[in-house]
Amino acid sequence: MTGWNLPPGCSVNDIPGNGPNAYEITIDGIPYAWDEDDKVYMYTGQHANEWDDGYRFLGTLAWDDDEPEQTLRNWLKTLGNLSP
């Protein structure tokens, strides 16, 4: 997502020492980031300070290489973040 910094350790750049890559997707108008450490973040738009990127940690979810989007959608439904 151009212009936004992802949470610490969550990077879209495959640069050695820059942390894991992130799977990023917008679902129902809300951006989500899911890193290789299985941490899922949701963009809230709330910035506590100038360094805050607006992402909030939701929890951990085991990565599914075959269908990451559907796995994420199903998990978000169980959290109540998405309509069934």
C-alpha positions, 0 to 999 in steps of 0.5 A: 500500500503505497504511502503507508508504513506497516507495523514493525516487522511487517514490510512489503519490501523484500530487503534482508534485515527489514522484517518479513513480507506482508500480504496486504488486502482491502476487504469491505473497504478496510486495509489488512496486513498479514505478515509471514509471522502470522500477525494480522493487522487492520488499518484503523486510520487512527494515528496516536502520533506522527510515527503511528501508521494507523494499523492495529494488531488483531491477532495471529492466524496461521498463514495459508499459502493456497488461499490466504484471502479466503482464510483471512476472510473466514477468520475475520468473520469469526472475530465479528469484523465481517458480515457472514 
